[in-house]
Amino acid sequence: MGILIEKGTVVTLGKENRIIENGAVYIENSVIKDVGPTSELKKKYTPNSELRTPNYQSIDARGKVIMPGLINTHHHLYSTLARGMAIPGEPAKNFVEILEKLWWPLDKTLNKEDIYYSALIPLIECVRNGTTTIIDHHESQTYQVGSLDELEKAAGEIGIRSCLCLGISDRYDKGKEGLEESERFLKKLRTPNSELRTTNNLVSAMVGLHASFTVNDDTLEKAVGLAKKYDVGIHIHCAEDKADEEDSVKKYGKRVVERFKDKGVLGPKSILVHGVHLDEREMDILKETKTNLVHNPESNMNNAVGWADVLKMLEKGVMVGLGTDGMSSDMLSQMRCAYLIARNEKKDPRVAFMEAPRMLLENNPKIVSQVTPFGKLGEISAGSLADVILIDYLPPTPLNENNFLGHLIFGLVDATVDTTIVNGKVLMENKRLVGIDEEKITAKSQELAQKLWERFNK
């Protein structure tokens, strides 16, 4: 059956960027087939005879905004079980200590079941927040081989479109096992009719690396060779903290982005994450190589590493997207954080009103189109993939194409997602998850988290 979403306010985004009052969207299989006024689509797709039953599911969107699903271009699903965990010893006083006291020990403690359940929870949160596509970056240093299968299984069960990678690092086995797992998974995704396959057009992959300061030249070159072999990009943290730049200059005599350029990391299929401490020359290199950069403002604030001057990057023509770095799965709140911190840092209330929404609504879909084979996302138009969300929103002032961003930043950001559809499948309707036993999953997650915490603190 098709799906007819009707009687809502359609916000198409995309080049046309139309707002259709009392609008409708018709979905067939995994794509959007039509969009327009409800009266026209209902007449077009309803059989003429009153005795015939329409061959579509109807979703009433009155009092709701119908818009494309949101995209997160940098997530860390594996970080979930650290939520609420006590860390022994003195609190970390800088970014490197945060890694050494929390994230690296956690990476070494995760097991197979932990990885699977730590993915299920934030994927459910994606559904609840209208985030329909993620690009994830995984770390589990003592359970690497098979780790990406666990993430794929979780993505298939919940139904979120996902691009996966494992963050290869010399911190364990000089990156050897991480390279092997990355190639195994990339090869698997290209194997037709594989019994191991659990998803249908929902999962793709990149080659992941942790960061410049944890990857030597040999590992870096092997990862780049692997990415070229499978025609994918590199996904790596970049200049998140000053320590990353200082390490690169000390060891290699060049800044991080310069090193990446020399080693073939950069290009339109690759993603650099954070970029807080890039200098102007590095920004120019990103522009010249058409490399994507993902801004994670909440995470940067949480780790006290500084603010990435994404306004300057955007002005230069760098493709800057928006991610959460595992802080949450709520992209609308991330967008408003990007908007507010940019104004605060620049001491200028005239900036970021256009740029913050652009990172989320325009650039994130473009990045996904460059680094994955998924297809057309980020707009409601015939032929686009059927990733659609409905948000409860009764605008208190007129809503049109010219003032939509004002409603987005100051209204929709606080509204509730009612319905989430991915690839033409309804994952949540009337705020109820479809076919997902959230209570059972969270109960198991709590059980595993307690055991993980005990192992972590031994």
Secondary structure, DSSP 4 states (H G I P E B T S, - for coil): -EEEEEEEEEE--TTT--EEEEEEEEEETTEEEEEEEHHHHHHHHS-SSTTSPPSEEEEE-TTEEEEEPEEEEEE-GGGGGGTT----SSPP-SHHHHIIIIIHHHHHH--HHHHHHHHHHHHHHHHHHTEEEEEE-B--TTS-TTHHHHHHHHHHHHT-EEEE-BEE-TTTGGGHHHHHHHHHHHHHHTSTT-TT---SS-EEE-EEEEEGGG--HHHHHHHHHHHHHTT--EEEEESSSHHHHHHHHHHHSS-HHHHHHHTT--STT-EEEE-TT--HHHHHHHHHHT-EEEE-HHHHHHTT-----HHHHHHHT-EEEE--TTS-S-HHHHHHHHHHHHHHHHT-TTSSTTHHHHIIIIIHHHHHHHH-S----SS-STTSB--EEEEE---SS---TTTHHHHHHHTGGGSPEEEEEETTEEEEETTEESS--HHHHHHHHHHHHHHHHHHHT-
